[in-house]
Amino acid sequence: MNDNLLEKHAKTFYWASFFLSREIFKKCSALYNFCRTLDDIADDTNQLEVKKKKFSEFKKKFLDKNFDNPIIKEMWSIINSENISKKIIIDLFDGVETDLEEKVQIKSKKDLLVYSYRVAGTVGLMMSKILKVKNKEAFKGAIDLGIAMQLTNIARDVVEDKKRNRIYINSDFFYIQEAIKESEIFYQKSFNSISGIPLRSRFSVIVARRVYKKIGHFILKQKNTENYNKAGKIYVPIFGKTVETFLSIFDFIKLLFVKEINYDNHINHNILEEKINLNERI
C-alpha cells in the first residue's frame, strides 16, 4: 500500500488524517487507494472502450476476490473486519461507471444526489465503519458529509469536468453557487452525527468537514463566471487549513454536549431512497 497516494491526491484528507491513530490511518489509506484506482480508470486519457475494459476487469477481480492485486486484498480485509455491506461497494462501482460514457450530463437534482451518494456518500459510509461508528443515525450523517464534499468537488471542478465532456451542473456561476448552497445543507445536517464517532477519531472528521466547507466559501468569493474561470482549481492554503483546524476545537467541544443524534435530512434521503435502499447499506 502506498500511503503517499493520500498525500499526493487528497490534500484535505491527508491533513485531517494527522489526527487519526496509525491503525485507522492505514485502513483509511487502503480505502483511498481502492477508490483512487477506480477514479484513475475513469479519468484515464485512454479510449472509452479501453477504460470500460479496465473497469470491467478490475470489478471482476474484486468480485472474484483476486488477492493477487494488493489493493483488492486490502479492501476485502477492510470489508470483512469492519462488516461493510458489499452493496455499498457495488454502489461505488455504479457511480464510477456513470462516468464511463462519451458524454456525461446530469439533468435533475435526483440524479445529482444519487451520483454524489454513489461516488462519495458510499465513501463516507465506509469511513464511518472504519471509525467504529455504531449509531444508525450517525451513518446517515456520514452519507450526508460525503455528498456535501462531492457537491463541493463538482462546484470546484466545472471547468476541468467540461474538458472531459462531463456536465454535472451548468457552468454558469449561478448554478455553481446553487451547488455550494446545496452542499451547505448537507454539511449542516451532518454536523450532529459526528458525535457518533468515537472521541479518538472525531477531531479528524471535524477538521476535514471544516476545510472542505471553506473550499465552497472560496468558490462563492469569485462572484461571477469570469472570475471563477480565471481562478483555476481552488484549494485551501496551509494557513487557511491551520485556522480551520484551530476553529475545529470549538466544534469538538460543541459536539460533546450532543446527547442524541436526531437525524432530520429526510427530504433529501427520500429522494435517494427512490433508487437506493439506504437501510440495507447501514
Secondary structure, DSSP 4 states (H G I P E B T S, - for coil): --THHHHHH-HHHHHHGGGS-HHHHHHHHHHHHHHHHHHHHHH-SS-HHHHHHHHHHHHHHHHTT-TTSHHHHHHHHHHHHHT--HHHHHHHHHHHHHT-SS-EE--SHHHHHHHHIIIIIHHHHHHHHHTT---HHHHHHHHHHHHHHHHHHHHH-HHHHHHTTEESS-SSHHHHHHHHHHHHHHHHHHTGGGGGS-HHHHHHHHHHHHHHHHHHHHHHTT-SHHHHHHH-S----HHHHHHHHHHHHHHHHHHTT--S-----HHHHHHHHTT--GGGT-
